[in-house]
Amino acid sequence: MPSYTQDDILTLHPAPLTHAPTSTIATAFLFGSITFTTATLAARLWLAGLWSWRDGGGPFSPSSSCQTQPLDVTSLPSIYNLLHHLSVFGFILLYSYMCENHPPYPHEEKAIYDRDEFLFCMIMVVVVAGGVSWRRNGDGVAKDTAQETNRLSKGTDNELMAGHRKKRGGGLHVIGEYKAGALPAAVAPLPSADNDVLNRHQTEEWKGWMQFTFLLYHYIHATEVYNVIRVLITCYVWLTGFGNFSFFYKKQDYSLPRVLQMLWRINFLVVFLCLTHGNSYILYYICPLHTFFFLMVYALMYIGKEKNYNKWWIRFKIGMLALMIYALWDYDLGIFVAIHRLFLGDQPTTGAPFGTMWEWYFRSYLDHWSALLGMVFALNSPIVSLFYRKLEARSVGRQWIGKLSVLAGMTYAFVLWVHGPFMMEKEAYNQTNPYFGFIPLILYVYVRNLTPTFRSHSMELLEEAGKTTLETYLMQHHIWLTSNSKTVLVFVPGFPRLNMLLVTFGYVKICRKLHNLTLMLKNVLLPCDRNACIRSLTSIFVVISGFYLTAFTLNRIHSISLGAVGIVSVICGGLLYQTVMDSTWTEYHSAVKKAREDEDEDEDKSFADKSDVSYYTAGDLSKESIVAKLCPPIIGVMFLFVLGSIWNEIAIAGATSVGPLSPLCADFVNDGLWFPVDACTESNRGMAYRNHHVASFGTCSPRGASLIWAWKEQPAHTHCRFGLRGEAKLKRLLNRRRLLFIGDSMTRNIYHASLRAMGMRKAGAYDATIPKHTDLAEIMWHDTSVNFKWAPLAVDQLNCLRGVNNIILNDGQAPDLIVMGGGAWDRLHVYATDEDRQSHATTLKDLAHEMLRSQKLGVPVVWTIPTTINSQALNTEGRCFHLTHFMHCTYVLTSTFV
């Protein structure tokens, strides 16, 4: 194995951030400055003797109310609280960036889908969640958790409110015709917020188990259940329409702060993920879907809001919206393209291989009716609730006759759907989902609310998981899976289950932290004050734009590095620190001094509490030492230096994101072995890694002890990890490409194998209608050209390649890749005399020159040599004499250009 120095590696693999997107650099500037200011302020407080006061319930105590109060720019505790939480958020973004771009070990391929494993995991989650956490809504720990969530959200984040009753005019007003005092007599008591149809506990539980299914689908690449996942996404969008319609009807809060708070909840994290990773917004398509349909619900409820309680007016608005949806998606009038042309295009980008216009149309089309249907259900949910309560007021027999009759009709429709649209292939099913995807949804809602016990109980574990569905969806792309959810993050190579457990633990903890951070920052920056919200968002936009302009400028002059990030962070962070100190420090000192004086008046104050000298000097500016004034910025610089050094060392020693291999990897491409293993299971792959240091396999071949090619593990810092590329990945990589194979029958076998990998299962099968030795051509996926040129001898290969190069020079029509191979025919037919061997060597030199010429013209060339000769299959005496393994070695030594 070749050895490389540190200089070689640094030359081939640039330093961190060298080729990072401009938005990534801007994000590093932003959070570097915030982190510097936070560290410097913390050091100043500690050196001034104020840090310990936080333990006594001071303004920096975790229980301090400033954590959820609107930002006060004249208050040091309020500013520090904001900077501290933004720093934590910045560290989470840095962690996601490191997992994507500088992981400790190369990213691995996803687990091979196993239906039994998928069903086992799903059933176990429901069984465990039901057995351990099935409880009455509002009881126990869940009640405390709900209170804490309400404290953070301040009652403004109830986007899925399930209660529909509203106190108006001294009476109970519900959506629909029924009012207090007008309900039929034979009806069960009115439900509460904890036992009504689709109450908050139930919707959170619903989102919890759907999110688990969604994540498992991504982790093990369970393409078989694609149609199920489409239904679950329909449910999410349906809940957006249902929840927001319910909220606006109940609260009548159409204010700008409410809209901004909701948009913040949906988009805060995704915006910074786009900036950090340089990704497009459409990659995280759930967020634009929820944003769009939230705004649609808001517009519907806001227009003529004074008449929303008129049953005909609200139904008229819904009907008009239905016509607009039909015209936009179901009837091709060009309206969709005309509306979105200003900000969507056709250029391929991350998450949108056919352009953002097509991707957004595809994603929105799949669920363009779902939000409207959710609004219709919300409008009529009191009728559903009344239906249950009227039945439950009757005898048990009549109650169940009525419920089961309705259930039978719904089940019949569900069975028809299963045997009809649900069994279609992916592309065909997508055409039906907007119109029939609600059938299983309605059946689930009906069964889940079938009895009072079902409605008043929920599974707490799934309910808690449902509260963080947005964060778990977004972060799965980077800290659970990687490569935008295409590969698996690895911390423990060779132990797939242990690795999954470790990665999942960190993933869940971080997602819950992000959920709380989002709500806390929303309360601080977007209070229920229109002007304060506008000021906060304007300031955020200006700051990010300024850092982006700085990053763009430095990028243009090729001055991007970790050192540049550190310098900009120190300068900007220093300015922010000084501004905070000038505007708040004196006032804060006075407040501390007064608080200490008030404590001195307390007769219960113990002598031990006053033993610290800083207790008496904390409020006296004149006694603050020069060390407390000068050292904090130095500590801030040291903190950033240590952080940057750790980042740099991890980047140099670790692996990298999945991408094109460097030239260094050419020396490792044949460092492997033929290995008898079924590489289709994670356990076998883990065992192969532990016992034979095998890192990746050339194919997944479930044929017992058959030999498959496996690459050995390479040091992570080489960034050389080879692996299998499936049909979907090949289609994405080879889209609109031209591949050319030139060579003998062995090269033709590689040509057919490539076609099979692209999805042409019968490629290479015997076909008596075509000659045995001839040129071949195929068009894959309508736009990928794959051609084979029959050239068995080296002179044939030389002439063919020379002709290709001449076409490139004259017409500019160049293939994207040339694969060549040969040797066996030359050894068999033109290697008998010294003159033949000398002529063959000359031809090889000319062929090497022509290959270098192709590379200079911008066309990569791959030369393949058969690894072995199957001596037992040679059917003539001449072949047995010439085509031996020694021929292979001789040809390798002769063809020194390889």
HUFENQUI-V890655 format. One line per field, one symbol per residue. ss: DSSP state (@ for helix, = for strand, . for the rest). psi: psi as a letter, one per 40 degrees, with the letter a starting at -180 (. if undefined). A space follows every 50 residues. Layout:
BEGIN
ss->???
psi->???
END
This chain:
BEGIN
ss->.....@@@@@@@.........@@@@@@@@@@@@@@@@@@@@@@@@@@... @@@@@@........@@@........@@@@@@@@@@@@@@@@@@@@@@@@@ @......=......@@@@@@@@@@@@@@@@@@@===...@@@@@@@@@@@ @@@............===..===.....=....................@ @@@@@@@@@@@@@@@@@@@...@@@@@@@@@@@@@@@@@@@@@@@@@@@@ @....@@@@@@@@@@@@@@@@@@@@@@...@@@@@@@@@@@@@@@@@@@@ @@..@@@...@@@@@@@@@@@@@@@@@@@@....@@@@@@........=. .=...@@@@@@@@@@@...@@@@@@@@@@@@@@@@@@@@@@@...@@@@@ @@@@@@@@@@@@@@@@@@@.@@@..@@@@@@@@@@@.@@@@@@@@@@@.. .@@@@@===@@@@@@@..@@@@@@@@@@@@==....==.......@@@@@ @@@@@@@@@@@@@@@@@@@@@@@@@....@@@@@@@@@@@@@@@@@@@@@ @@@@@@.....@@@@@@@@@@@@@@@@@@@@@@@@@@@@@@@@@@@@@@@ .......@@@..@@@@@...@@@..@@@@@@@@@@@@@@@@@@@@@@@@@ @@@.........@@@@@....=====.....@@@@@@@@@@@.====... ......======...@@@........@@@@@@@....======.@@@@@@ @@@@@@@..................=====...=======...@@@@@@@ @@@@@@@@@@@.....=====..@@@@@@....@@@@@@@@@@@@@@@@@ @@@@@@...=====......@@@...@@@@@@..@@@@@@@@@@....
psi->hiiiidddddddhiiiedfiiddddddddddddddddddddddddddeee deddeffaeeideieedeiihheehddddddddddddddddddddddddd dfidiiiiiiihhhddddddddddddddddddehihheiadddddddddd ddefeefgefheheihhhfeihhihaehiheeiidghiihiaeeeihfid dddddddddddddddddddefgddfddddddddddddddddddddddddd dfgfidddddddddddedddddddddefiidedgdddddddddddddddd ddhfddedehdddddddddddddddddddehgeedddddeddeiaehiih egdeidddddddddddfeeddddddddddedddddddddddeeaiddddd ddddddddddddddddddebddeiiddddddddddeeeddddddddddfd iddddeiihdddddddefddddddedddediafffdihhhdgiegddddd dddddddddddddddddddddddddgifhddddddddddddddddddddd ddddddeffhidddddddddddddddddddddeddddddddddddddddd ehdehidddedhdeddedehddehiddddddddddddddddddddddddd dddaaiihaiiiddedeedegaihhgigeeiddddddddddefhdiidih ggfbeihihhhihiideefghiihhidddddddehfihhhhhaadddddd dddddddeegdeheihheeiidgiiihihifeehhhihhhgdiddddddd ddddddddddeeghiehhhiiadddddddffdiddddddddddddddddd ddddddeehihhhihhdihgdeeheiddddddgiddddddddddgee.
END
